[in-house]
Amino acid sequence: MPFALGRRPQRAVSSTNLISLQGWPEIAAGSIAMAWAATWPAKPKSIIYNSELQREYAEVETVPHKEKEEVKEFFCQPGLSEGGTAAAVEEMTKDKVKGWIL
């Protein structure tokens, strides 16, 4: 609750200019706090994303057969036929950098 409203200084002060001046720091502090709270989680999310991306690149190099199975499972979900899924997996896994990791 803003100081100007919570303490009711209207009774003690005859000028309303002082009361309105007391509210501006409350508004500024609230705005800064909301902006900080909105941008604070963005950095950890980017760190998590980048670490997952690096993990995927490493898995493509170390265990490509498991990664091909993941791609195959992904294409089986929408209902592609076995032949269509196999063709899609082969097309996607031709290029390790551009195809596997989207």
DSSP file (Angstrom, degrees, kcal/mol; ACC not computed):
  #  RESIDUE AA STRUCTURE BP1 BP2  ACC     N-H-->O    O-->H-N    N-H-->O    O-->H-N    TCO  KAPPA ALPHA  PHI   PSI    X-CA   Y-CA   Z-CA
    1    1 A M              0   0    0      0, 0.0     5,-0.1     0, 0.0     0, 0.0   0.000 360.0 360.0 360.0 129.1    0.0    0.0    0.0
    2    2 A P    >>  -     0   0    0      0, 0.0     4,-2.8     0, 0.0     3,-0.6  -0.207 360.0-122.3 -58.2 147.1    1.5    3.3   -0.9
    3    3 A F  H 3> S+     0   0    0      1,-0.2     4,-2.1    19,-0.2     5,-0.3   0.887 109.8  57.7 -58.0 -41.3    2.7    5.5    1.9
    4    4 A A  H 34 S+     0   0    0      1,-0.2     4,-0.3     2,-0.2     6,-0.3   0.822 116.2  34.9 -63.2 -30.8    0.5    8.4    1.0
    5    5 A L  H <4 S+     0   0    0     -3,-0.6    -1,-0.2     2,-0.1    -2,-0.2   0.806 116.6  52.7 -91.3 -32.8   -2.6    6.2    1.3
    6    6 A G  H  < S+     0   0    0     -4,-2.8    -2,-0.2     1,-0.2    -3,-0.2   0.866 115.4  36.2 -74.7 -36.7   -1.6    4.0    4.1
    7    7 A R  S  < S-     0   0    0     -4,-2.1    -1,-0.2    -5,-0.2    -3,-0.1   0.594  92.2-141.4 -94.7 -11.6   -0.6    6.6    6.7
    8    8 A R    >   +     0   0    0     -5,-0.3     3,-0.9    -4,-0.3     4,-0.3   0.948  29.3 173.3  49.3  62.1   -3.2    9.2    5.8
    9    9 A P  T 3>  +     0   0    0      0, 0.0     4,-1.9     0, 0.0     3,-0.5   0.485  54.7  96.1 -76.6   0.9   -1.0   12.2    6.2
   10   10 A Q  T 34 S+     0   0    0     -6,-0.3    -2,-0.1     1,-0.2     9,-0.0   0.862  81.1  53.5 -58.5 -34.2   -3.8   14.4    4.9
   11   11 A R  T <4 S+     0   0    0     -3,-0.9    -1,-0.2     1,-0.2    -3,-0.1   0.854 113.3  41.0 -70.0 -33.6   -4.9   15.2    8.4
   12   12 A A  T  4 S+     0   0    0     -3,-0.5     2,-0.5    -4,-0.3    -1,-0.2   0.726 112.1  57.6 -88.6 -21.7   -1.4   16.4    9.5
   13   13 A V     <  -     0   0    0     -4,-1.9    -1,-0.1     1,-0.1     6,-0.0  -0.913  58.6-162.5-115.7 133.5   -0.5   18.4    6.4
   14   14 A S  S    S+     0   0    0     -2,-0.5     2,-0.5     2,-0.0    -1,-0.1   0.741  74.8  73.6 -84.0 -21.8   -2.5   21.2    5.0
   15   15 A S     >  -     0   0    0      1,-0.1     4,-0.6     2,-0.0     3,-0.4  -0.800  61.4-160.8 -97.8 129.8   -0.9   21.1    1.5
   16   16 A T  H  > S+     0   0    0     -2,-0.5     4,-2.2     1,-0.2     5,-0.2   0.613  84.0  77.2 -81.4 -11.5   -1.8   18.3   -0.8
   17   17 A N  H  > S+     0   0    0      1,-0.2     4,-2.0     2,-0.2    -1,-0.2   0.898  93.6  50.2 -63.3 -39.6    1.3   18.9   -2.9
   18   18 A L  H  > S+     0   0    0     -3,-0.4     4,-1.5     2,-0.2    -1,-0.2   0.879 109.1  52.2 -65.8 -37.4    3.4   17.1   -0.2
   19   19 A I  H  X S+     0   0    0     -4,-0.6     4,-0.8     1,-0.2    -2,-0.2   0.924 110.4  46.4 -65.9 -44.0    1.1   14.2   -0.3
   20   20 A S  H >X S+     0   0    0     -4,-2.2     4,-0.9     1,-0.2     3,-0.5   0.853 109.1  56.0 -69.0 -32.1    1.2   13.7   -4.0
   21   21 A L  H 3< S+     0   0    0     -4,-2.0     3,-0.3     1,-0.2    -1,-0.2   0.832 101.6  58.0 -65.9 -31.3    5.0   14.1   -3.9
   22   22 A Q  H 3X S+     0   0    0     -4,-1.5     4,-0.6     1,-0.2   -19,-0.2   0.756 101.6  56.4 -70.6 -23.3    5.2   11.2   -1.4
   23   23 A G  H <X S+     0   0    0     -4,-0.8     4,-2.0    -3,-0.5    -1,-0.2   0.795  91.9  69.4 -79.2 -28.2    3.4    8.9   -3.9
   24   24 A W  H  X S+     0   0    0     -4,-0.9     4,-2.7    -3,-0.3     5,-0.2   0.896  96.5  50.8 -62.1 -43.3    5.9    9.3   -6.8
   25   25 A P  H  > S+     0   0    0      0, 0.0     4,-2.7     0, 0.0    -1,-0.2   0.884 109.6  53.0 -61.8 -34.2    8.8    7.4   -5.1
   26   26 A E  H  X S+     0   0    0     -4,-0.6     4,-2.2     2,-0.2    -2,-0.2   0.919 110.6  46.3 -63.5 -43.5    6.4    4.6   -4.4
   27   27 A I  H  X S+     0   0    0     -4,-2.0     4,-2.3     2,-0.2    -1,-0.2   0.920 113.9  48.2 -65.5 -44.1    5.4    4.4   -8.1
   28   28 A A  H  X S+     0   0    0     -4,-2.7     4,-2.4     2,-0.2    -2,-0.2   0.924 112.2  48.4 -63.2 -44.9    9.0    4.6   -9.2
   29   29 A A  H  X S+     0   0    0     -4,-2.7     4,-2.3     1,-0.2    -1,-0.2   0.902 112.0  49.5 -63.9 -40.5   10.1    1.8   -6.8
   30   30 A G  H  X S+     0   0    0     -4,-2.2     4,-2.3    -5,-0.2    -1,-0.2   0.894 110.6  50.1 -64.8 -40.0    7.2   -0.4   -7.9
   31   31 A S  H  X S+     0   0    0     -4,-2.3     4,-2.3     2,-0.2    -2,-0.2   0.911 111.5  47.9 -65.2 -42.7    8.0    0.1  -11.6
   32   32 A I  H  X S+     0   0    0     -4,-2.4     4,-2.5     1,-0.2     5,-0.2   0.916 112.0  50.1 -64.2 -43.0   11.7   -0.7  -11.1
   33   33 A A  H  X S+     0   0    0     -4,-2.3     4,-2.2     1,-0.2    -2,-0.2   0.901 111.7  47.6 -63.8 -41.2   10.8   -3.8   -9.1
   34   34 A M  H  X S+     0   0    0     -4,-2.3     4,-1.6     2,-0.2    -1,-0.2   0.900 112.3  49.2 -68.3 -39.3    8.4   -5.1  -11.7
   35   35 A A  H  X S+     0   0    0     -4,-2.3     4,-1.6     2,-0.2    -2,-0.2   0.911 112.6  47.9 -65.5 -41.7   10.9   -4.5  -14.5
   36   36 A W  H  X S+     0   0    0     -4,-2.5     4,-2.0     1,-0.2    -2,-0.2   0.909 110.6  51.1 -65.0 -41.8   13.6   -6.3  -12.6
   37   37 A A  H  < S+     0   0    0     -4,-2.2    -1,-0.2     1,-0.2    -2,-0.2   0.814 109.7  51.1 -66.5 -29.6   11.3   -9.2  -11.9
   38   38 A A  H  < S+     0   0    0     -4,-1.6    -1,-0.2     1,-0.2    -2,-0.2   0.832 117.8  36.4 -77.3 -32.2   10.3   -9.5  -15.5
   39   39 A T  H >X S+     0   0    0     -4,-1.6     3,-0.9     1,-0.1     4,-0.6   0.673  98.6  78.7 -95.3 -18.5   13.9   -9.6  -16.8
   40   40 A W  T >< S+     0   0    0     -4,-2.0     3,-0.8     1,-0.2    -2,-0.1   0.908  92.5  48.6 -60.5 -46.3   15.6  -11.6  -14.1
   41   41 A P  T 3> S+     0   0    0      0, 0.0     4,-1.6     0, 0.0    -1,-0.2   0.665  94.8  77.6 -71.0 -12.0   14.4  -15.1  -15.2
   42   42 A A  H <> S+     0   0    0     -3,-0.9     4,-1.8     1,-0.2    -2,-0.2   0.878  90.0  53.2 -65.6 -37.5   15.5  -14.4  -18.8
   43   43 A K  H <X S+     0   0    0     -3,-0.8     4,-2.0    -4,-0.6    -1,-0.2   0.952 108.5  46.6 -67.0 -49.6   19.2  -15.0  -18.1
   44   44 A P  H  > S+     0   0    0      0, 0.0     4,-2.4     0, 0.0    -1,-0.2   0.873 110.3  55.5 -60.7 -34.3   18.8  -18.5  -16.4
   45   45 A K  H  X S+     0   0    0     -4,-1.6     4,-2.5     1,-0.2    -2,-0.2   0.907 108.1  47.5 -63.6 -40.8   16.5  -19.6  -19.2
   46   46 A S  H  X S+     0   0    0     -4,-1.8     4,-2.5     2,-0.2    -1,-0.2   0.863 110.7  52.1 -69.0 -34.2   19.1  -18.7  -21.9
   47   47 A I  H  X S+     0   0    0     -4,-2.0     4,-2.1     2,-0.2    -2,-0.2   0.923 111.5  46.6 -65.6 -43.3   21.8  -20.5  -19.9
   48   48 A I  H  X S+     0   0    0     -4,-2.4     4,-2.3     2,-0.2    -2,-0.2   0.923 112.6  50.3 -64.0 -44.6   19.6  -23.6  -19.7
   49   49 A Y  H  X S+     0   0    0     -4,-2.5     4,-2.4     1,-0.2    -2,-0.2   0.931 111.2  48.0 -59.6 -46.8   18.8  -23.4  -23.4
   50   50 A N  H  X S+     0   0    0     -4,-2.5     4,-2.2     1,-0.2    -1,-0.2   0.877 111.4  49.9 -64.9 -37.4   22.4  -23.1  -24.4
   51   51 A S  H  X S+     0   0    0     -4,-2.1     4,-2.0     2,-0.2    -1,-0.2   0.891 111.8  48.6 -68.9 -37.2   23.5  -26.0  -22.2
   52   52 A E  H  X S+     0   0    0     -4,-2.3     4,-2.3     2,-0.2    -2,-0.2   0.889 110.3  52.0 -66.6 -38.5   20.7  -28.2  -23.7
   53   53 A L  H  X S+     0   0    0     -4,-2.4     4,-2.2     2,-0.2    -2,-0.2   0.921 110.2  47.8 -63.0 -44.3   21.8  -27.2  -27.2
   54   54 A Q  H  X S+     0   0    0     -4,-2.2     4,-2.1     1,-0.2    -1,-0.2   0.877 110.2  53.1 -64.5 -37.1   25.4  -28.2  -26.4
   55   55 A R  H  X S+     0   0    0     -4,-2.0     4,-2.4     2,-0.2    -2,-0.2   0.912 108.2  50.4 -63.5 -42.3   24.2  -31.5  -25.0
   56   56 A E  H  X S+     0   0    0     -4,-2.3     4,-2.1     2,-0.2    -2,-0.2   0.913 109.2  50.6 -62.9 -42.9   22.3  -32.2  -28.1
   57   57 A Y  H  X S+     0   0    0     -4,-2.2     4,-1.4     1,-0.2    -1,-0.2   0.911 111.4  49.0 -60.3 -41.5   25.3  -31.5  -30.3
   58   58 A A  H  X S+     0   0    0     -4,-2.1     4,-2.5     1,-0.2     5,-0.2   0.894 109.7  51.5 -65.7 -39.4   27.4  -33.8  -28.2
   59   59 A E  H  X S+     0   0    0     -4,-2.4     4,-2.5     1,-0.2     8,-0.3   0.868 104.8  56.1 -66.5 -35.9   24.8  -36.6  -28.4
   60   60 A V  H  < S+     0   0    0     -4,-2.1    -1,-0.2     1,-0.2    -2,-0.2   0.878 113.8  41.5 -62.1 -36.5   24.7  -36.3  -32.2
   61   61 A E  H  < S+     0   0    0     -4,-1.4    -2,-0.2    -5,-0.2    -1,-0.2   0.882 124.6  33.7 -77.7 -39.2   28.4  -37.0  -32.2
   62   62 A T  H  < S+     0   0    0     -4,-2.5    -3,-0.2     1,-0.2    -2,-0.2   0.884 132.4  19.2 -90.3 -40.1   28.6  -39.7  -29.6
   63   63 A V     X  +     0   0    0     -4,-2.5     4,-1.6    -5,-0.2     3,-0.5  -0.566  64.5 159.1-131.1  69.3   25.3  -41.7  -29.9
   64   64 A P  H  > S+     0   0    0      0, 0.0     4,-2.2     0, 0.0     5,-0.2   0.815  72.8  61.0 -65.5 -29.0   23.9  -41.0  -33.4
   65   65 A H  H  > S+     0   0    0      1,-0.2     4,-1.5     2,-0.2     5,-0.1   0.883 105.5  47.4 -66.2 -36.5   21.8  -44.1  -33.4
   66   66 A K  H  > S+     0   0    0     -3,-0.5     4,-1.9     2,-0.2    -1,-0.2   0.883 110.9  51.8 -69.3 -37.4   19.8  -43.0  -30.3
   67   67 A E  H  X S+     0   0    0     -4,-1.6     4,-2.1    -8,-0.3    -2,-0.2   0.876 106.9  53.0 -66.8 -36.6   19.3  -39.5  -31.9
   68   68 A K  H  X S+     0   0    0     -4,-2.2     4,-2.4     1,-0.2    -1,-0.2   0.880 107.1  52.8 -64.3 -36.6   18.0  -41.1  -35.0
   69   69 A E  H  X S+     0   0    0     -4,-1.5     4,-2.6     2,-0.2    -2,-0.2   0.887 107.2  51.8 -64.9 -38.5   15.5  -43.0  -32.9
   70   70 A E  H  X S+     0   0    0     -4,-1.9     4,-2.0     2,-0.2    -2,-0.2   0.909 110.7  47.7 -63.2 -41.8   14.4  -39.7  -31.3
   71   71 A V  H  X S+     0   0    0     -4,-2.1     4,-1.9     2,-0.2    -2,-0.2   0.909 111.7  50.9 -65.0 -41.0   13.8  -38.2  -34.7
   72   72 A K  H  X S+     0   0    0     -4,-2.4     4,-1.6     1,-0.2    -2,-0.2   0.911 109.4  50.2 -63.0 -43.2   11.9  -41.3  -35.8
   73   73 A E  H  X S+     0   0    0     -4,-2.6     4,-1.2     1,-0.2    -1,-0.2   0.881 108.0  54.6 -61.6 -38.2    9.7  -41.2  -32.7
   74   74 A F  H  < S+     0   0    0     -4,-2.0     3,-0.3     1,-0.2    -1,-0.2   0.916 111.4  43.0 -62.4 -43.4    9.0  -37.5  -33.4
   75   75 A F  H  <>S+     0   0    0     -4,-1.9     5,-1.1     1,-0.2     4,-0.3   0.718 107.2  61.0 -78.3 -20.4    7.8  -38.3  -37.0
   76   76 A C  H ><5S+     0   0    0     -4,-1.6     3,-1.2     1,-0.2    -1,-0.2   0.809  92.0  69.6 -72.7 -28.8    5.7  -41.3  -35.9
   77   77 A Q  T 3<5S+     0   0    0     -4,-1.2    -1,-0.2    -3,-0.3    -2,-0.2   0.889  94.3  51.2 -60.7 -43.8    3.5  -39.2  -33.6
   78   78 A P  T 3 5S-     0   0    0      0, 0.0    -1,-0.3     0, 0.0    -2,-0.1   0.605 124.0-100.3 -73.5  -5.7    1.7  -37.3  -36.4
   79   79 A G  T < 5 +     0   0    0     -3,-1.2    -3,-0.2    -4,-0.3    -2,-0.1   0.730  61.1 164.5 100.4  23.7    0.9  -40.6  -38.0
   80   80 A L      < -     0   0    0     -5,-1.1    -1,-0.2     1,-0.1    -5,-0.0  -0.411  41.6-106.7 -69.8 150.8    3.4  -40.9  -40.9
   81   81 A S     >  -     0   0    0      1,-0.1     4,-2.7    -2,-0.1     5,-0.2  -0.255  30.8-105.1 -70.5 166.1    3.8  -44.4  -42.4
   82   82 A E  H  > S+     0   0    0      1,-0.2     4,-2.4     2,-0.2     5,-0.2   0.897 122.4  48.0 -60.6 -42.0    6.9  -46.4  -41.7
   83   83 A G  H  > S+     0   0    0      2,-0.2     4,-2.2     1,-0.2    -1,-0.2   0.906 112.9  47.7 -66.4 -41.8    8.3  -45.7  -45.1
   84   84 A G  H  > S+     0   0    0      2,-0.2     4,-2.2     1,-0.2    -2,-0.2   0.883 111.9  50.4 -65.8 -38.1    7.6  -42.0  -44.8
   85   85 A T  H  X S+     0   0    0     -4,-2.7     4,-2.6     2,-0.2    -2,-0.2   0.923 110.0  49.6 -65.8 -44.1    9.1  -41.9  -41.4
   86   86 A A  H  X S+     0   0    0     -4,-2.4     4,-2.3     1,-0.2    -2,-0.2   0.902 112.1  48.4 -62.5 -40.7   12.3  -43.7  -42.6
   87   87 A A  H  X S+     0   0    0     -4,-2.2     4,-2.2     2,-0.2    -1,-0.2   0.902 112.1  49.2 -65.8 -40.2   12.6  -41.3  -45.5
   88   88 A A  H  X S+     0   0    0     -4,-2.2     4,-2.6     2,-0.2    -2,-0.2   0.908 110.6  50.1 -65.4 -41.9   12.2  -38.3  -43.2
   89   89 A V  H  X S+     0   0    0     -4,-2.6     4,-2.2     2,-0.2    -2,-0.2   0.927 111.8  47.7 -63.0 -45.3   14.8  -39.6  -40.7
   90   90 A E  H  < S+     0   0    0     -4,-2.3     4,-0.4     1,-0.2    -1,-0.2   0.904 113.9  47.3 -63.2 -40.8   17.3  -40.2  -43.5
   91   91 A E  H >< S+     0   0    0     -4,-2.2     3,-0.8     1,-0.2     4,-0.4   0.909 114.3  46.7 -66.6 -41.9   16.7  -36.7  -45.0
   92   92 A M  H 3< S+     0   0    0     -4,-2.6     3,-0.4     1,-0.2    -2,-0.2   0.849 112.4  49.4 -69.1 -34.2   16.9  -35.0  -41.6
   93   93 A T  T 3< S+     0   0    0     -4,-2.2    -1,-0.2     1,-0.2    -2,-0.2   0.349  83.8  89.9 -93.3   7.7   20.1  -36.8  -40.5
   94   94 A K  S <  S+     0   0    0     -3,-0.8     2,-0.6    -4,-0.4    -1,-0.2   0.933  93.2  40.6 -64.8 -44.9   22.1  -36.2  -43.6
   95   95 A D  S  >>S-     0   0    0     -3,-0.4     4,-2.1    -4,-0.4     5,-1.0  -0.918  71.2-162.7-109.9 114.6   23.5  -32.9  -42.2
   96   96 A K  I  4>S+     0   0    0     -2,-0.6     5,-0.6     3,-0.2     4,-0.3   0.856  87.8  43.7 -65.9 -35.7   24.4  -33.1  -38.5
   97   97 A V  I  45S+     0   0    0      3,-0.1     4,-0.3     1,-0.1    -1,-0.2   0.943 127.7  23.0 -77.7 -47.6   24.5  -29.3  -38.0
   98   98 A K  I  45S+     0   0    0      2,-0.1    -2,-0.2     1,-0.1    -1,-0.1   0.782 125.3  44.6 -92.4 -29.0   21.4  -28.2  -39.8
   99   99 A G  I  <5S+     0   0    0     -4,-2.1    -3,-0.2     1,-0.1    -6,-0.2   0.923 113.4  37.5 -87.2 -46.5   19.2  -31.3  -39.9
  100  100 A W  I   <S+     0   0    0     -5,-1.0     2,-0.8    -4,-0.3    -3,-0.1   0.915 113.4  49.9 -77.9 -43.3   19.3  -32.9  -36.5
  101  101 A I      <       0   0    0     -5,-0.6    -1,-0.2    -4,-0.3   -48,-0.0  -0.853 360.0 360.0-105.9 110.1   19.3  -30.0  -34.2
  102  102 A L              0   0    0     -2,-0.8    -1,-0.1    -3,-0.1    -2,-0.0   0.437 360.0 360.0 -92.8 360.0   16.6  -27.5  -35.1
